Amino acid sequence: MRYCFIIANSRLDYFNLVNVKAEMSVETGFILITDRQGTANIERSFKSSLYTRHVLDEINYNDCRDILNLYLKNNDNRHCIVCTNEKLLMICARLREIFKIHGAKPYQYIPYISKRQMKQVVSRAGVSVPDFIDFDGINSCRNLTEYHSFIYSTLGPYVIKPLDGGGSEDTVIVKEYKDIEYWYKTSFKQNEEYTAERYIKGTFYLCDSFIYNGEIKFAEVSRYLSPNLDFTKGLPLGGYPLRDNSLKNKALTLNEKVIKAMHTPDGAAHMEFFEENGNLVFIEIGARPPGKSVVNCHKLNFGINLYELTLRYELGLYLNFTGDVNLFHGWVCMPKIPGIVKKIEKPKLNSELSINWNIKVGEEIRHLPSSLKEGTAADIMCYNKNLQELISDMESLKNYKLYS
């Protein structure tokens, strides 16, 4: 039997495993390796399509290797490993290498591990990046006032972020001393490496791609409602696709240049950048699909499911990049705002809304979200045949209170 190992702990239903399995002409056993968090994300249809699953306290290389050894008795490149979690990509690449399985290998993920290396690599290709310096988190706390003054004098307002982090977790915008002082008390981790980069006040965008045989087969640009960090301040996180225009063309050129410079392996890629005074400034790129509701929005707008494509690619199945274009969907994640939920108010907009509620009447919310991974009051998908009306409705949600 051929085995397909899915190593993941979130968004398992995005793989559309039931339909993909129905297309298989080769007997394939789908084996899920996940953790305790991942068991809460397994839908019944996904679970019923599995050959088996292994639940670990924490997904790590040694345990995954031991599990693969239970099934792979000899080198057979028919097997495959599927991964869409950024922090698990290197583990999966090392497993592919030792078991001689097709797919991305460790050296291809090296420039993706550190945001410092990432910016160094793309800047050498002529891509604009924010000014940045290394952040010595351990020693800086001994003379925090002076250290802040030094960074501020070098960069102006700045952002501190983990070198290998994502989702704005443990990230802070520092405009004055109290910002970094509070961050140390609430978010600093001694075992993390950090970078400090110039704070950019511009419009935030994303560009999602799929690379096959070294060529970009799918690439689309979307505009965020607001920068991701604003979610921790109580503003919605959301996005909608761009129509073809000069900015989109510039963004696609930037995306191509970044992917080439990074030698991005075949599969999905997720890039983020700012537009500042007419210039595009690269922020980061991940060698994986986007998160949150972006995947579903792409599926509705372009007929492209980047998770399913990732699974199909690793299985060697046919990949279809010619979906129907239907640019009338946008997504919004509404943050939890401190207070008691006495009454839930569904937004009354011109657009059609599909809402997944994550709050209930009587719930007490004590603080704003600390990152994108927590604190979502509702996931909203918007639809409107008039794109400008859709955008207007989504913008209005920035000031909307879901509950009182």
C-alpha positions as CSV (number, residue, x, y, z in Angstrom):
1,M,0.0,0.0,0.0
2,R,1.1,3.5,-0.7
3,Y,1.0,5.9,2.4
4,C,0.3,9.6,2.5
5,F,1.4,11.2,5.8
6,I,-0.5,14.4,6.6
7,I,1.5,16.2,9.4
8,A,-0.6,19.1,10.6
9,N,-2.6,20.4,13.6
10,S,-5.0,22.9,12.0
11,R,-7.4,23.5,9.1
12,L,-7.6,19.8,8.2
13,D,-11.0,20.1,6.5
14,Y,-9.4,22.5,4.0
15,F,-7.6,19.5,2.3
16,N,-11.0,18.3,0.9
17,L,-9.7,14.8,1.6
18,V,-13.0,13.0,0.8
19,N,-13.1,14.2,-2.8
20,V,-9.3,13.8,-3.4
21,K,-9.4,10.2,-2.1
22,A,-12.3,9.4,-4.4
23,E,-10.1,10.3,-7.4
24,M,-7.3,8.0,-6.3
25,S,-6.6,5.1,-8.6
26,V,-3.8,3.7,-6.4
27,E,-4.7,2.2,-3.0
28,T,-3.5,4.9,-0.6
29,G,-3.6,4.9,3.2
30,F,-3.9,8.5,4.6
31,I,-2.2,8.7,8.0
32,L,-2.6,11.8,10.1
33,I,0.1,12.9,12.6
34,T,-1.2,15.6,14.8
35,D,-1.2,16.9,18.4
36,R,-3.8,17.4,21.1
37,Q,-4.8,20.8,19.5
38,G,-5.2,19.0,16.1
39,T,-7.7,16.5,17.5
40,A,-10.2,19.4,18.0
41,N,-10.0,20.3,14.3
42,I,-10.9,16.9,12.8
43,E,-14.2,16.8,11.1
44,R,-16.1,13.5,10.8
45,S,-15.7,13.2,7.0
46,F,-12.0,13.8,7.3
47,K,-11.6,11.3,10.1
48,S,-13.6,8.6,8.2
49,S,-11.2,9.0,5.2
50,L,-8.1,8.2,7.3
51,Y,-6.3,4.9,7.4
52,T,-5.2,5.8,10.9
53,R,-4.0,8.7,13.0
54,H,-1.3,9.3,15.6
55,V,-1.8,12.0,18.3
56,L,1.4,13.4,19.9
57,D,1.8,15.7,22.8
58,E,3.9,17.8,20.5
59,I,4.8,17.2,16.9
60,N,8.5,16.7,16.7
61,Y,11.0,15.1,14.3
62,N,11.9,12.0,16.4
63,D,8.4,10.9,17.1
64,C,7.4,11.5,13.4
65,R,10.4,9.5,12.3
66,D,9.4,6.6,14.5
67,I,5.9,6.6,13.2
68,L,7.0,6.6,9.6
69,N,9.3,3.7,10.4
70,L,6.2,1.6,11.4
71,Y,4.9,1.8,7.8
72,L,7.9,2.4,5.5
73,K,9.9,-0.8,5.5
74,N,12.0,0.0,2.5
75,N,12.8,3.1,0.3
76,D,9.8,3.6,-1.9
77,N,9.2,7.0,-3.5
78,R,5.5,6.3,-4.0
79,H,4.8,7.5,-0.5
80,C,4.3,11.2,0.3
81,I,4.3,13.7,3.1
82,V,1.9,16.7,3.2
83,C,2.5,19.7,5.4
84,T,1.0,23.2,5.4
85,N,2.1,24.4,8.9
86,E,5.0,26.8,8.8
87,K,6.7,25.6,11.9
88,L,6.5,21.9,10.8
89,L,7.9,22.4,7.2
90,M,11.5,21.7,8.2
91,I,10.5,18.5,10.1
92,C,8.7,17.2,7.1
93,A,11.6,18.1,4.8
94,R,14.0,16.2,7.0
95,L,11.7,13.2,7.0
96,R,11.5,13.3,3.2
97,E,15.2,13.3,3.0
98,I,15.9,10.3,5.2
99,F,13.1,8.3,3.7
100,K,13.9,9.3,0.2
101,I,10.4,10.7,-0.4
102,H,9.6,13.2,-3.2
103,G,9.1,16.8,-2.2
104,A,10.9,19.8,-0.7
105,K,14.2,19.1,1.1
106,P,15.7,20.9,4.2
107,Y,18.0,23.2,2.3
108,Q,15.1,24.7,0.4
109,Y,13.5,26.0,3.6
110,I,16.6,27.5,5.1
111,P,15.9,31.1,4.0
112,Y,12.3,30.8,5.3
113,I,13.3,30.0,8.9
114,S,14.6,33.5,9.8
115,K,13.0,36.8,8.8
116,R,16.5,38.3,8.9
117,Q,17.8,35.9,6.3
118,M,14.7,36.3,4.3
119,K,15.2,40.1,4.0
120,Q,18.9,39.7,3.3
121,V,18.2,37.3,0.4
122,V,15.4,39.3,-1.3
123,S,17.2,42.7,-0.8
124,R,20.2,41.3,-2.8
125,A,17.7,40.8,-5.6
126,G,16.8,44.5,-5.6
127,V,13.6,44.1,-3.5
128,S,12.8,46.9,-1.1
129,V,12.7,45.8,2.6
130,P,12.2,47.8,5.9
131,D,15.3,48.9,7.6
132,F,16.0,46.4,10.4
133,I,18.5,45.5,13.1
134,D,19.0,42.4,15.3
135,F,17.2,42.7,18.7
136,D,19.2,41.4,21.7
137,G,16.2,40.5,23.9
138,I,18.3,39.1,26.8
139,N,20.8,42.0,27.2
140,S,18.5,44.8,26.3
141,C,16.3,44.3,29.4
142,R,19.2,45.3,31.6
143,N,19.3,48.8,30.1
144,L,15.9,48.9,28.5
145,T,15.5,52.7,28.4
146,E,18.8,53.2,26.7
147,Y,18.3,50.3,24.3
148,H,14.9,51.6,23.2
149,S,16.4,55.1,22.7
150,F,19.1,53.5,20.5
151,I,16.7,51.6,18.3
152,Y,14.3,54.5,18.0
153,S,17.1,56.9,17.0
154,T,18.1,54.3,14.3
155,L,14.7,53.3,13.0
156,G,12.1,55.7,14.3
157,P,8.9,53.9,15.4
158,Y,9.7,50.2,15.1
159,V,8.2,46.7,15.2
160,I,9.7,43.8,17.3
161,K,8.8,40.4,16.0
162,P,10.1,36.8,16.4
163,L,12.5,35.7,13.6
164,D,10.6,32.5,13.0
165,G,7.1,33.6,14.2
166,G,3.9,34.2,12.3
167,G,0.3,35.5,12.8
168,S,1.6,38.6,14.6
169,E,2.2,36.5,17.7
170,D,4.5,38.1,20.3
171,T,4.8,41.1,18.0
172,V,4.6,44.8,19.0
173,I,4.7,48.2,17.5
174,V,6.9,50.5,19.6
175,K,6.2,54.2,19.3
176,E,7.3,55.0,22.9
177,Y,9.0,53.5,25.8
178,K,5.9,52.2,27.5
179,D,5.2,50.0,24.5
180,I,8.4,48.0,24.8
181,E,8.1,47.9,28.6
182,Y,4.7,46.3,28.4
183,W,5.8,43.9,25.7
184,Y,8.6,42.6,27.9
185,K,6.1,42.0,30.7
186,T,3.5,40.2,28.6
187,S,5.1,38.7,25.5
188,F,8.9,38.4,25.6
189,K,10.2,34.8,25.6
190,Q,13.9,34.2,26.4
191,N,14.2,31.2,24.1
192,E,13.0,33.3,21.0
193,E,15.2,35.3,18.7
194,Y,13.8,38.7,17.6
195,T,14.3,41.4,15.1
196,A,13.5,45.1,15.1
197,E,12.4,46.7,11.9
198,R,11.1,50.1,10.8
199,Y,7.4,50.6,11.4
200,I,5.6,51.2,8.1
201,K,2.4,53.1,8.0
202,G,0.9,52.2,4.6
203,T,-1.6,49.9,3.0
204,F,-1.1,46.2,3.7
205,Y,-1.4,43.5,1.0
206,L,-1.0,39.8,0.5
207,C,-0.1,37.7,-2.6
208,D,-0.8,34.0,-2.7
209,S,0.8,31.7,-5.3
210,F,1.2,28.1,-6.3
211,I,4.5,27.0,-8.0
212,Y,4.7,23.9,-10.1
213,N,7.9,22.7,-11.9
214,G,9.5,26.0,-10.9
215,E,6.8,28.1,-12.6
216,I,4.1,30.3,-10.9
217,K,0.9,28.8,-12.1
218,F,-1.5,30.8,-9.8
219,A,-0.9,34.2,-8.2
220,E,-3.5,36.6,-6.9
221,V,-3.2,39.8,-4.8
222,S,-5.6,40.9,-2.0
223,R,-5.8,44.0,0.1
224,Y,-6.1,43.7,3.9
225,L,-8.6,45.9,5.7
226,S,-5.9,46.9,8.0
227,P,-2.4,45.6,9.1
228,N,-2.6,42.3,11.0
229,L,-1.3,43.9,14.2
230,D,-4.3,46.1,14.4
231,F,-6.4,43.0,15.3
232,T,-4.7,43.1,18.7
233,K,-6.0,46.7,19.1
234,G,-9.6,45.7,18.4
235,L,-9.8,46.2,14.6
236,P,-11.1,43.5,12.3
237,L,-8.8,41.5,10.2
238,G,-10.0,41.0,6.6
239,G,-9.3,41.1,3.0
240,Y,-10.7,41.3,-0.6
241,P,-9.2,40.6,-4.0
242,L,-7.8,43.3,-6.3
243,R,-9.0,43.8,-9.8
244,D,-6.4,44.1,-12.5
245,N,-4.7,47.5,-12.2
246,S,-1.2,49.0,-12.1
247,L,-0.7,48.2,-8.4
248,K,-1.7,44.5,-8.9
249,N,0.8,44.3,-11.8
250,K,3.5,45.8,-9.7
251,A,2.7,43.3,-6.9
252,L,2.8,40.3,-9.2
253,T,6.2,41.5,-10.5
254,L,7.4,41.8,-6.9
255,N,6.0,38.3,-6.1
256,E,7.9,36.8,-9.0
257,K,11.1,38.5,-8.0
258,V,10.8,37.3,-4.4
259,I,10.0,33.7,-5.3
260,K,12.9,33.6,-7.7
261,A,15.3,35.0,-5.1
262,M,14.1,32.7,-2.4
263,H,14.2,29.6,-4.7
264,T,10.8,28.8,-3.4
265,P,10.1,25.0,-3.7
266,D,7.1,23.8,-5.6
267,G,3.8,24.3,-3.7
268,A,1.9,27.2,-2.2
269,A,3.5,30.5,-1.1
270,H,2.1,33.4,0.9
271,M,3.7,36.8,0.7
272,E,2.9,40.0,2.5
273,F,3.9,43.6,1.6
274,F,3.1,47.2,2.2
275,E,2.4,50.0,-0.3
276,E,4.1,53.1,1.0
277,N,4.1,56.3,-1.0
278,G,3.8,54.4,-4.2
279,N,6.6,52.0,-3.4
280,L,6.1,48.3,-2.5
281,V,8.0,47.1,0.6
282,F,8.4,43.4,1.2
283,I,7.6,42.1,4.7
284,E,7.8,38.3,4.6
285,I,6.9,35.2,2.6
286,G,6.0,31.7,3.8
287,A,6.4,28.5,1.8
288,R,2.8,27.4,2.6
289,P,-0.8,28.4,2.0
290,P,-2.3,31.4,3.8
291,G,-4.3,31.0,7.0
292,K,-7.7,32.1,8.4
293,S,-10.4,32.6,5.8
294,V,-8.1,33.5,2.9
295,V,-8.2,29.9,1.6
296,N,-12.0,29.8,1.4
297,C,-12.1,33.2,-0.2
298,H,-9.7,32.2,-3.0
299,K,-11.8,29.1,-3.6
300,L,-15.0,31.3,-4.0
301,N,-13.3,34.0,-6.0
302,F,-11.0,31.9,-8.3
303,G,-12.1,28.3,-7.8
304,I,-8.6,27.5,-6.4
305,N,-8.2,25.7,-3.0
306,L,-4.5,26.0,-2.1
307,Y,-4.7,23.3,0.6
308,E,-6.2,20.8,-1.8
309,L,-3.7,21.7,-4.5
310,T,-0.9,21.1,-1.9
311,L,-2.3,17.6,-1.2
312,R,-2.8,16.8,-4.9
313,Y,0.7,17.9,-5.7
314,E,2.3,15.6,-3.2
315,L,0.1,12.8,-4.4
316,G,1.1,13.4,-8.0
317,L,-2.5,14.1,-9.1
318,Y,-3.7,16.4,-11.9
319,L,-3.6,20.1,-10.9
320,N,-6.2,22.5,-12.3
321,F,-5.2,26.2,-12.2
322,T,-8.0,27.4,-14.4
323,G,-10.8,28.2,-12.0
324,D,-13.7,30.6,-12.7
325,V,-13.0,34.2,-11.7
326,N,-15.8,35.6,-9.5
327,L,-14.3,38.6,-7.6
328,F,-17.2,39.3,-5.2
329,H,-16.2,37.7,-2.0
330,G,-14.3,39.1,1.0
331,W,-13.5,37.8,4.5
332,V,-13.5,39.5,7.9
333,C,-12.4,38.2,11.3
334,M,-14.0,40.3,14.0
335,P,-12.0,40.6,17.3
336,K,-13.4,40.0,20.7
337,I,-13.7,43.4,22.6
338,P,-13.5,43.4,26.4
339,G,-17.0,43.4,28.1
340,I,-19.9,41.2,28.7
341,V,-21.9,39.8,25.7
342,K,-25.4,40.8,26.5
343,K,-26.9,40.9,23.0
344,I,-25.3,39.8,19.7
345,E,-26.0,42.1,16.8
346,K,-25.7,40.7,13.3
347,P,-24.4,43.4,10.9
348,K,-27.0,44.8,8.5
349,L,-25.2,45.4,5.3
350,N,-26.0,45.4,1.6
351,S,-23.8,42.4,1.1
352,E,-24.8,38.8,1.8
353,L,-23.1,37.5,5.0
354,S,-22.2,34.0,6.2
355,I,-21.2,34.2,9.8
356,N,-19.5,31.6,12.1
357,W,-20.0,32.9,15.7
358,N,-17.3,32.3,18.4
359,I,-19.1,34.1,21.2
360,K,-22.3,33.5,23.2
361,V,-24.6,35.6,25.3
362,G,-23.4,35.9,28.8
363,E,-19.7,35.4,28.0
364,E,-17.3,37.8,29.7
365,I,-14.4,39.0,27.6
366,R,-11.6,40.3,29.7
367,H,-9.0,41.6,27.3
368,L,-8.2,42.3,23.6
369,P,-6.7,39.4,21.5
370,S,-3.0,38.9,22.1
371,S,-2.5,37.5,18.5
372,L,-4.4,36.3,15.5
373,K,-4.6,32.9,17.0
374,E,-7.1,33.8,19.6
375,G,-9.9,36.3,20.3
376,T,-12.0,36.0,17.2
377,A,-15.6,36.9,17.9
378,A,-16.9,35.9,14.5
379,D,-15.6,34.8,11.1
380,I,-17.6,36.5,8.3
381,M,-17.7,35.9,4.6
382,C,-19.2,38.7,2.5
383,Y,-20.7,38.4,-1.0
384,N,-21.8,41.2,-3.3
385,K,-22.0,41.4,-7.1
386,N,-20.9,45.0,-6.8
387,L,-17.3,45.0,-5.7
388,Q,-17.3,48.6,-4.6
389,E,-20.3,47.9,-2.4
390,L,-18.6,44.9,-1.0
391,I,-15.6,46.9,-0.1
392,S,-17.7,49.7,1.5
393,D,-19.6,47.1,3.6
394,M,-16.3,45.5,4.7
395,E,-14.8,48.9,5.6
396,S,-17.9,49.7,7.7
397,L,-17.2,46.6,9.9
398,K,-14.1,48.4,11.2
399,N,-16.4,50.4,13.5
400,Y,-19.1,47.9,14.0
401,K,-19.9,46.4,17.5
402,L,-21.1,42.8,17.3
403,Y,-22.4,42.8,20.8
404,S,-23.4,45.1,23.6
